Amino acid sequence: MPDARDITLSELTHLAGGWSHEIYVFKARWRENGDTIERGMCLRKDPGAALLREFSDLKIQYRVLKALEATDVPTPRVYWYEDDPALLGGPFFIMEKIEGEVPNPWSRAGKQIYADAARRGKLPLSFVETLAKLHNLDWRAAGLEFLGVPGAGRDFVLREIAKWEALIAESNHKPEPVLTELLMWLKANAPAAQRLAFVHGAYRTGNLIIRDDAIAAVIDWELQVIGDPMYDVAYVLSDLNREGSPLLSCVVEREFFLEHYQRLTGLEIDLDVCRYYEILYMMRSTAFWISASSLFADGRNKDLRLARTTYSVPVVLDMAAKALGF
């Protein structure tokens, strides 16, 4: 900011959310060309040994958000990326702070907020429209090929399996027979992608900023890939993301979602393929929690939330066992 003068920061707040990165919001105020400018900003920092650190490089996230600025996908504008750890103790980038709310979909209060919004009707449609924008995006024109482009057929699925299997292998955890069979089943039954799209990888309430009953921004760009759009669709359909709510992702009725997604994208939802991806998500969730609990057990991360994830491993594996017909 070479033209800025009298820069001050205020209202610096460390947000409790975020498992893989530290997140801070603040106000920046300065004078430039005779004008006083005030802007809300958000800083995302790599704290070191954090959950999914291997898959959530901040420079990649910055490049993704930069590429999306010229598209109709609602995302924060990014300002700067810095990889020198000498400044703040780790790489970080600074982006626009989007005004809005991110109700916790796992809490009773959050579920009620989404249920009330669902009855008003605007948010469910915005939820589907935003996902359709992601999947309709010309990702080559947007310059997103650097994420890696899978080959034809089953290549995307097999890449995903290998990625999460590697995370499991790196974790300090005893063998899980159900997990072993789950991985074998996933490899043997991997479907071919009907087409390649830009996929968020964790599209759900909790990763969306809501303002005036609409999606103001899609956030948490950590798991995005070029891959099968049914991967995102299955994530929306999954029971993992609603915990007892009758609404998909706590906000949209199933038939409404299926009808409007297909109309907006021109894609036919293959429920058998989505069911496969739901089971893959069970494996992926298991990998999450095994990695998280290992980080805490090994003393590499002192976040008590990671310690609690030990409980989630048998819960998700039980779901997978039932899905496989145990």
C-alpha positions as CSV (number, residue, x, y, z in Angstrom):
1,M,0.0,0.0,0.0
2,P,2.6,2.6,-1.1
3,D,0.1,5.5,-1.2
4,A,-1.4,4.8,2.2
5,R,-0.7,7.0,5.2
6,D,-1.6,6.8,8.9
7,I,-2.5,3.1,8.8
8,T,-4.2,1.8,12.0
9,L,-5.7,-1.5,12.9
10,S,-8.6,-2.0,15.3
11,E,-11.1,-4.6,16.6
12,L,-8.6,-7.5,16.1
13,T,-10.5,-10.7,16.9
14,H,-9.2,-14.3,16.8
15,L,-12.2,-16.4,15.6
16,A,-12.8,-19.7,17.3
17,G,-13.8,-21.4,14.1
18,G,-11.3,-23.1,11.8
19,W,-9.4,-26.3,12.5
20,S,-6.7,-26.1,10.0
21,H,-5.8,-22.4,10.1
22,E,-5.9,-19.5,12.5
23,I,-8.4,-16.9,11.5
24,Y,-8.4,-13.2,12.6
25,V,-10.7,-10.4,11.6
26,F,-10.0,-6.7,12.0
27,K,-10.6,-3.2,10.7
28,A,-8.0,-1.3,8.7
29,R,-8.1,2.4,8.5
30,W,-5.8,4.7,6.5
31,R,-5.6,7.9,4.5
32,E,-5.0,7.8,0.7
33,N,-5.0,10.6,-1.8
34,G,-6.8,12.8,0.7
35,D,-9.5,10.3,1.5
36,T,-10.0,8.3,4.7
37,I,-10.7,4.6,3.9
38,E,-11.9,2.0,6.3
39,R,-12.2,-1.7,5.4
40,G,-12.9,-4.9,7.2
41,M,-10.3,-7.6,6.6
42,C,-9.7,-11.2,7.5
43,L,-6.3,-12.9,8.0
44,R,-5.8,-16.6,7.5
45,K,-2.6,-18.0,8.9
46,D,-0.8,-21.4,8.9
47,P,-0.2,-22.3,12.5
48,G,2.1,-25.2,11.7
49,A,1.0,-28.7,12.7
50,A,-2.7,-28.3,12.0
51,L,-5.5,-30.5,10.7
52,L,-5.2,-31.2,7.0
53,R,-2.0,-29.2,6.7
54,E,-0.8,-31.4,3.9
55,F,-3.9,-30.6,1.8
56,S,-4.6,-27.0,2.6
57,D,-1.6,-25.0,1.4
58,L,-2.4,-21.3,1.9
59,K,-0.8,-20.3,-1.4
60,I,-3.1,-22.6,-3.2
61,Q,-6.1,-21.2,-1.4
62,Y,-5.0,-17.7,-2.3
63,R,-4.6,-18.6,-5.9
64,V,-8.0,-20.2,-6.0
65,L,-9.7,-17.2,-4.5
66,K,-7.8,-14.9,-6.9
67,A,-9.0,-16.9,-9.8
68,L,-12.6,-16.8,-8.6
69,E,-12.7,-13.0,-8.3
70,A,-13.5,-12.6,-12.0
71,T,-16.3,-15.2,-11.9
72,D,-19.9,-15.1,-10.5
73,V,-19.0,-17.5,-7.6
74,P,-19.4,-15.4,-4.4
75,T,-16.1,-15.4,-2.6
76,P,-14.0,-12.9,-0.6
77,R,-11.6,-10.7,-2.6
78,V,-8.0,-11.5,-1.6
79,Y,-5.4,-8.8,-1.1
80,W,-2.0,-10.2,-0.2
81,Y,-0.2,-13.5,0.4
82,E,3.0,-13.7,2.4
83,D,5.1,-16.9,2.8
84,D,7.8,-15.5,5.1
85,P,7.2,-17.1,8.5
86,A,9.4,-14.5,10.2
87,L,6.6,-11.9,10.1
88,L,3.7,-13.8,11.9
89,G,5.2,-17.2,12.6
90,G,3.8,-18.8,9.5
91,P,2.5,-18.1,6.0
92,F,-0.7,-16.1,5.8
93,F,-2.9,-14.2,3.4
94,I,-5.3,-11.3,3.9
95,M,-8.7,-11.1,2.3
96,E,-11.9,-9.1,2.4
97,K,-14.1,-9.5,5.4
98,I,-17.6,-10.5,4.1
99,E,-20.4,-9.2,6.3
100,G,-22.8,-11.9,7.4
101,E,-23.3,-14.8,9.6
102,V,-22.1,-18.4,9.7
103,P,-24.5,-20.2,12.1
104,N,-23.2,-23.5,13.5
105,P,-25.1,-26.3,11.8
106,W,-24.2,-28.7,14.5
107,S,-25.8,-26.7,17.3
108,R,-29.5,-26.6,18.2
109,A,-29.6,-22.9,17.7
110,G,-27.9,-23.1,14.3
111,K,-30.3,-25.8,13.1
112,Q,-33.2,-23.6,14.1
113,I,-31.8,-20.6,12.3
114,Y,-31.5,-22.6,9.1
115,A,-34.9,-24.2,9.5
116,D,-36.5,-20.8,9.9
117,A,-34.7,-19.6,6.8
118,A,-35.8,-22.7,4.9
119,R,-39.4,-21.8,5.6
120,R,-38.9,-18.3,4.2
121,G,-37.8,-19.9,1.0
122,K,-35.0,-17.6,-0.2
123,L,-31.9,-19.3,1.4
124,P,-32.6,-22.9,0.0
125,L,-32.7,-21.5,-3.6
126,S,-29.6,-19.5,-3.0
127,F,-27.9,-22.6,-1.6
128,V,-28.6,-24.6,-4.8
129,E,-27.9,-21.7,-7.2
130,T,-24.5,-21.1,-5.7
131,L,-23.5,-24.8,-6.0
132,A,-24.7,-24.7,-9.6
133,K,-22.5,-21.6,-10.2
134,L,-19.5,-23.6,-9.0
135,H,-20.3,-26.6,-11.2
136,N,-21.2,-24.5,-14.3
137,L,-17.9,-22.5,-14.0
138,D,-15.5,-22.8,-17.0
139,W,-12.6,-23.7,-14.7
140,R,-10.1,-23.7,-17.6
141,A,-11.0,-20.2,-18.5
142,A,-10.8,-19.2,-14.8
143,G,-7.2,-20.5,-14.7
144,L,-7.8,-23.3,-12.2
145,E,-6.0,-26.1,-14.1
146,F,-3.1,-25.7,-11.6
147,L,-5.2,-27.7,-9.2
148,G,-4.5,-30.8,-11.3
149,V,-6.7,-32.3,-14.0
150,P,-7.7,-36.0,-13.6
151,G,-7.6,-38.3,-16.5
152,A,-10.7,-40.0,-17.9
153,G,-12.8,-42.6,-16.2
154,R,-12.0,-43.5,-12.6
155,D,-8.9,-41.4,-12.2
156,F,-10.5,-38.7,-10.1
157,V,-12.0,-41.2,-7.6
158,L,-8.8,-43.2,-7.3
159,R,-6.8,-40.0,-6.7
160,E,-9.1,-39.0,-3.9
161,I,-8.9,-42.5,-2.3
162,A,-5.1,-42.4,-2.5
163,K,-5.0,-38.9,-0.9
164,W,-7.0,-39.9,2.2
165,E,-5.3,-43.3,2.5
166,A,-2.0,-41.5,2.6
167,L,-3.2,-39.3,5.4
168,I,-4.3,-42.4,7.4
169,A,-1.0,-44.0,6.8
170,E,0.9,-40.9,8.2
171,S,-1.2,-40.9,11.4
172,N,-0.3,-42.7,14.6
173,H,-3.3,-45.0,14.8
174,K,-3.9,-48.7,15.3
175,P,-5.2,-50.7,12.4
176,E,-9.0,-50.6,11.9
177,P,-10.4,-53.8,10.1
178,V,-13.6,-52.0,9.0
179,L,-11.5,-49.2,7.5
180,T,-9.3,-51.7,5.6
181,E,-12.4,-53.3,4.1
182,L,-13.9,-49.9,3.4
183,L,-10.8,-48.9,1.4
184,M,-10.9,-52.2,-0.5
185,W,-14.6,-51.7,-1.4
186,L,-14.0,-48.1,-2.5
187,K,-11.2,-49.1,-4.9
188,A,-13.2,-52.1,-6.3
189,N,-16.3,-50.1,-6.9
190,A,-14.9,-46.7,-8.0
191,P,-17.2,-45.1,-10.6
192,A,-16.2,-43.1,-13.7
193,A,-16.8,-39.3,-13.5
194,Q,-19.6,-38.2,-15.9
195,R,-17.7,-34.9,-16.4
196,L,-15.1,-32.8,-14.7
197,A,-16.1,-29.6,-12.8
198,F,-14.7,-27.3,-10.2
199,V,-15.7,-29.0,-6.9
200,H,-15.6,-27.3,-3.5
201,G,-15.2,-30.6,-1.6
202,A,-17.1,-29.5,1.5
203,Y,-20.1,-27.5,0.3
204,R,-22.4,-27.2,3.3
205,T,-23.8,-24.8,5.8
206,G,-21.0,-23.8,8.1
207,N,-18.8,-23.1,5.1
208,L,-21.1,-20.4,3.7
209,I,-21.5,-16.8,4.9
210,I,-25.2,-15.9,5.0
211,R,-26.6,-12.4,4.6
212,D,-30.2,-11.5,4.1
213,D,-31.2,-15.1,3.6
214,A,-28.7,-15.6,0.7
215,I,-25.2,-16.9,0.2
216,A,-22.9,-13.9,0.5
217,A,-19.7,-16.0,0.1
218,V,-18.4,-19.5,-0.1
219,I,-15.5,-20.0,2.3
220,D,-13.1,-22.7,3.6
221,W,-11.3,-23.3,0.3
222,E,-9.2,-26.2,1.5
223,L,-10.4,-29.3,-0.3
224,Q,-11.3,-28.0,-3.7
225,V,-10.5,-30.2,-6.7
226,I,-11.2,-30.5,-10.4
227,G,-13.4,-33.6,-10.3
228,D,-16.8,-35.2,-10.5
229,P,-19.6,-32.7,-9.6
230,M,-21.5,-35.6,-8.0
231,Y,-18.8,-35.5,-5.3
232,D,-20.3,-32.1,-4.0
233,V,-23.9,-33.3,-4.6
234,A,-23.2,-36.4,-2.5
235,Y,-21.8,-34.2,0.3
236,V,-25.0,-32.2,0.3
237,L,-27.1,-35.4,0.4
238,S,-25.0,-37.0,3.1
239,D,-26.5,-37.6,6.6
240,L,-23.0,-36.6,7.9
241,N,-23.9,-32.9,7.3
242,R,-27.3,-32.7,9.0
243,E,-27.2,-34.8,12.2
244,G,-30.9,-35.4,12.6
245,S,-32.3,-32.5,10.7
246,P,-34.8,-33.5,8.0
247,L,-33.3,-30.8,5.7
248,L,-30.2,-31.4,3.6
249,S,-27.3,-29.4,5.1
250,C,-30.0,-28.3,7.6
251,V,-31.4,-25.9,5.1
252,V,-33.0,-27.4,1.9
253,E,-35.5,-30.2,1.2
254,R,-34.2,-33.1,-0.7
255,E,-36.6,-33.0,-3.6
256,F,-36.2,-29.2,-4.0
257,F,-32.5,-29.6,-4.1
258,L,-32.5,-32.4,-6.7
259,E,-35.0,-30.7,-9.0
260,H,-33.4,-27.2,-9.0
261,Y,-29.8,-28.5,-9.2
262,Q,-30.6,-30.6,-12.3
263,R,-32.5,-27.7,-13.9
264,L,-29.7,-25.2,-13.2
265,T,-26.8,-27.4,-14.3
266,G,-28.3,-29.6,-17.0
267,L,-26.7,-32.5,-15.1
268,E,-28.6,-35.7,-14.2
269,I,-28.0,-36.7,-10.6
270,D,-26.9,-40.3,-10.4
271,L,-28.1,-41.4,-7.0
272,D,-26.1,-44.6,-7.1
273,V,-22.9,-42.7,-7.8
274,C,-23.8,-40.3,-5.0
275,R,-24.3,-43.2,-2.6
276,Y,-20.8,-44.4,-3.5
277,Y,-19.4,-40.9,-2.7
278,E,-21.3,-40.8,0.6
279,I,-19.5,-43.9,1.6
280,L,-16.2,-42.4,0.4
281,Y,-17.0,-39.4,2.7
282,M,-17.3,-41.8,5.6
283,M,-13.7,-42.9,4.8
284,R,-12.6,-39.3,4.4
285,S,-14.2,-38.3,7.7
286,T,-12.4,-41.3,9.4
287,A,-9.1,-40.0,7.9
288,F,-9.9,-36.5,9.3
289,W,-10.5,-37.8,12.8
290,I,-7.6,-40.2,12.8
291,S,-5.3,-37.5,11.7
292,A,-6.7,-35.0,14.2
293,S,-6.6,-37.2,17.2
294,S,-3.0,-38.3,16.3
295,L,-1.9,-34.7,16.1
296,F,-3.1,-34.2,19.7
297,A,-1.8,-37.5,21.0
298,D,1.6,-36.9,19.5
299,G,1.8,-33.4,21.2
300,R,2.0,-31.6,17.8
301,N,-1.2,-29.7,18.4
302,K,-2.7,-28.7,21.7
303,D,-6.2,-27.8,20.4
304,L,-8.6,-29.8,22.7
305,R,-11.1,-30.1,19.9
306,L,-8.7,-32.5,18.2
307,A,-8.6,-34.7,21.3
308,R,-12.3,-35.1,21.2
309,T,-12.3,-36.4,17.6
310,T,-11.0,-39.8,18.9
311,Y,-14.7,-40.5,19.7
312,S,-15.8,-39.8,16.1
313,V,-13.6,-42.5,14.6
314,P,-15.8,-45.5,15.7
315,V,-19.0,-43.6,15.1
316,V,-18.2,-43.0,11.4
317,L,-16.8,-46.5,11.0
318,D,-20.0,-47.9,12.4
319,M,-21.9,-45.9,9.7
320,A,-19.6,-47.3,7.1
321,A,-20.0,-50.8,8.3
322,K,-23.8,-50.5,8.1
323,A,-23.5,-49.0,4.6
324,L,-21.5,-51.9,3.4
325,G,-24.0,-54.3,4.9
326,F,-22.1,-55.6,7.9
